[in-house]
Amino acid sequence: MNGLKEFREPGFPDPFWFLEEMIVEPTLNDPKVKPHTLYENRAYDQFYTKTVDGKSFIEHLNEMYQDKTDIESFIRQAFDFVETNVSTLV
């Protein structure tokens, strides 16, 4: 999906790493997915406290997830948001 020719595990402070760690909140707590998880999923605290335009990163991602047309468009939109604002997190 992201055009990489070979697999690589992203690490801090790569925007892909932040995205992987953040999207657990909206995706795994989705009512359609929730019955298949064992517990309430929560991202790292910093994603709830660091803000962009007065909202936390998780608030932004939750809104994007609610408004998504499909999972791929959500992931692309969320990645663009994270990549644009990664300096706030580092």
Residue pairs with C-beta under 8 A, 6 or more apart in sequence:
1 72
1 75
1 76
2 16
2 79
10 16
10 17
10 20
11 17
12 18
13 86
13 89
13 90
15 79
15 82
15 83
15 86
16 79
18 47
18 82
18 86
18 89
19 75
19 78
19 79
19 82
21 43
21 44
21 47
22 43
22 47
22 57
22 58
22 61
22 78
22 82
23 61
23 75
23 78
24 41
24 42
24 43
25 41
25 42
25 43
25 47
25 58
25 61
25 62
26 58
26 61
26 62
26 64
26 65
26 66
26 74
27 33
27 65
27 71
28 34
28 37
28 41
29 37
29 40
29 41
30 65
43 58
46 89
47 56
47 57
47 58
47 89
48 56
48 57
48 58
49 56
50 56
50 57
50 88
50 89
51 57
51 88
52 60
52 81
52 85
52 88
55 63
57 82
57 85
57 88
57 89
60 81
61 78
61 81
64 74
64 77
64 78
64 81
65 74
65 78
68 74
68 77
82 89
